[in-house]
Amino acid sequence: MINLLPPELKQEYHYARRNTLLRRWIALFGCGLMGLALITAGGVWYLQQTAKTYTSQAAAMEETLNGQKQSDIEKQVTDISNNLKLSVQVLSQEVLFSQLFKQLAVITPSNATLSNLSITQLTGGVDITAKTTDYTAATQLQLNMADPSNKIFSKADIVSITCAGGPNTGRYPCIVVIRGLFVKNNPFLFINSKAGAS
């Protein structure tokens, strides 16, 4: 079949199709942003409600201090204060995985692939398991993770590297486990991301 449409009209059809596709992508991206905004707003609201609840409980305890034994009330107030500090500490170590994965993808060398990630809540760090083509790629991944310009880890140490030999090892015969300790003010933690946004 011969297309006898003028070139100008063909070009307009081409751009019209492209514009329709772009509109769809923009709409999907907008929906995703709205979803993230709702989740973030819900988390902030929940944190504020928890803080208000603990504050009102502490105020009520202080009001009843005169009618009861002072040492018992001080102990209860201390317990509530410790619970609030613990909840803030736990929230400060909550990791925004979407942002962390993006940054890890940027710093991962082309001859390595991430295979596992486990968070160590008590120490504020993460254990990353990756498959690499050789020892050099494993070392390069560790150096990239430890680089202060990436703003992820203050320290990254290789826990183990094992390389399997033989014809059936595939493209990535080496497995490396790296333990990284998060930078205190990195943008991938929940509380730090809120401070940066405000």
C-alpha positions in Angstrom: 0.0 0.0 0.0 1.4 3.4 -0.9 1.0 6.2 1.6 0.0 9.3 -0.4 -0.4 11.6 2.6 1.7 14.8 2.4 4.9 14.7 4.5 3.6 17.5 6.8 0.5 15.5 7.7 2.5 12.4 8.2 4.8 14.3 10.6 1.8 15.7 12.5 0.4 12.1 12.9 3.8 11.0 14.2 4.0 13.8 16.8 0.4 13.2 17.8 1.1 9.6 18.6 4.2 10.6 20.5 2.3 13.2 22.5 -0.3 10.7 23.5 2.3 8.3 24.8 4.0 11.1 26.7 0.7 12.1 28.2 0.2 8.6 29.5 3.6 8.4 31.0 3.2 11.8 32.7 -0.2 10.7 34.1 1.4 7.5 35.5 4.3 9.4 37.0 1.9 11.9 38.6 -0.1 9.1 40.1 3.1 7.6 41.5 4.1 10.9 43.0 0.7 11.3 44.6 0.9 7.9 46.1 4.3 8.6 47.6 3.0 11.9 48.9 0.1 10.2 50.6 2.3 7.6 52.2 4.7 10.2 53.4 1.8 12.4 54.8 0.4 9.3 56.6 3.7 8.5 58.2 4.2 12.1 59.4 0.7 12.2 60.7 1.2 9.0 62.6 4.4 10.2 64.1 2.8 13.4 65.2 -0.2 11.6 66.7 2.2 9.3 68.6 4.2 12.2 69.9 1.0 14.0 71.0 -0.2 10.9 72.8 3.0 10.5 74.7 3.1 14.2 75.6 -0.5 14.1 76.9 0.3 11.0 79.0 3.4 12.7 80.5 1.4 15.8 81.3 -1.3 13.7 83.0 1.3 11.9 85.0 2.8 15.2 86.2 -0.7 16.4 87.3 -1.2 13.3 89.5 2.3 13.6 91.0 1.1 15.5 94.1 -1.5 12.9 95.0 0.7 9.8 94.7 4.2 8.7 95.7 6.7 10.9 93.8 9.3 8.2 93.2 6.7 5.9 91.5 5.4 8.7 89.3 9.0 9.8 88.3 9.7 6.2 87.3 6.6 6.0 85.1 7.4 9.4 83.5 11.0 8.1 82.8 9.6 4.9 81.2 7.3 7.0 78.9 10.2 9.3 78.0 12.4 6.3 77.2 9.6 4.8 75.0 9.3 8.0 73.1 13.1 8.1 72.6 13.1 4.5 71.5 10.3 5.2 68.9 12.3 8.2 67.6 15.5 6.1 67.4 13.7 3.3 65.6 12.2 5.7 63.1 15.5 7.4 62.6 16.9 4.1 61.4 14.0 3.3 59.0 15.5 3.1 55.5 13.8 4.5 52.4 14.5 1.5 50.3 13.5 3.1 47.0 16.1 5.8 47.3 18.7 3.4 48.7 18.3 1.0 45.8 18.6 3.8 43.3 21.9 5.0 44.8 23.2 1.4 45.1 22.4 0.8 41.4 24.4 3.9 40.5 27.5 2.8 42.4 27.4 -0.9 41.4 30.1 -1.6 38.7 29.0 -3.2 35.4 30.7 -6.5 36.2 28.7 -7.0 39.5 25.1 -7.6 40.4 23.4 -7.2 43.8 21.7 -10.4 45.0 20.7 -9.7 48.6 20.4 -6.9 51.2 19.8 -7.3 54.9 19.4 -4.5 57.4 21.0 -4.6 60.8 18.6 -2.5 62.9 20.8 -2.4 66.1 23.9 -1.1 64.5 22.4 1.1 61.7 24.1 -0.8 59.0 23.4 -3.1 56.1 24.9 -6.4 54.8 25.0 -6.5 51.0 25.6 -9.7 49.0 26.7 -9.3 45.4 27.8 -11.6 42.6 30.9 -10.5 40.6 33.0 -11.6 37.8 36.2 -11.6 39.8 38.0 -10.3 42.9 38.7 -7.0 41.2 35.0 -6.3 40.7 34.2 -7.2 44.3 36.9 -4.8 45.6 35.6 -2.1 43.3 32.1 -2.5 44.7 33.5 -2.2 48.2 35.5 1.0 47.3 32.4 2.5 45.7 30.3 1.9 48.8 33.0 3.3 51.1 33.4 6.5 48.9 32.2 9.5 51.0 30.9 11.3 47.9 28.1 8.7 47.6 26.7 9.8 51.0 25.5 6.2 51.8 28.1 4.6 54.1 30.6 6.0 56.5 32.4 2.7 56.4 32.2 -0.4 54.2 34.1 -3.6 54.9 34.3 -6.9 53.0 33.1 -9.7 55.2 33.9 -12.5 52.7 34.7 -13.2 49.0 34.3 -16.7 47.6 34.9 -17.6 44.0 33.8 -20.9 42.5 35.8 -22.6 39.8 34.6 -24.8 37.0 32.7 -24.6 33.7 29.2 -24.3 35.3 29.9 -21.2 37.4 28.2 -18.7 35.0 29.0 -15.1 34.3 29.4 -14.2 38.0 31.4 -16.9 39.8 32.3 -14.8 42.8 30.1 -13.9 45.8 31.0 -11.0 48.0 29.4 -9.9 51.3 30.0 -6.3 52.3 28.9 -4.7 55.6 28.3 -1.0 55.4 27.6 1.4 58.2 25.2 4.2 57.3 26.4 7.8 57.4 24.5 9.6 60.3 23.0 12.3 58.0 22.5 10.3 54.9 19.3 11.1 52.9 18.1 7.5 52.8 16.8 7.4 56.4 13.2 8.4 57.1 13.9 11.2 59.6 16.8 12.7 57.6 14.6 12.8 54.5 11.9 14.8 56.3 14.5 17.2 57.7 15.9 17.7 54.2 12.4 18.2 52.7 11.5 20.9 55.2 
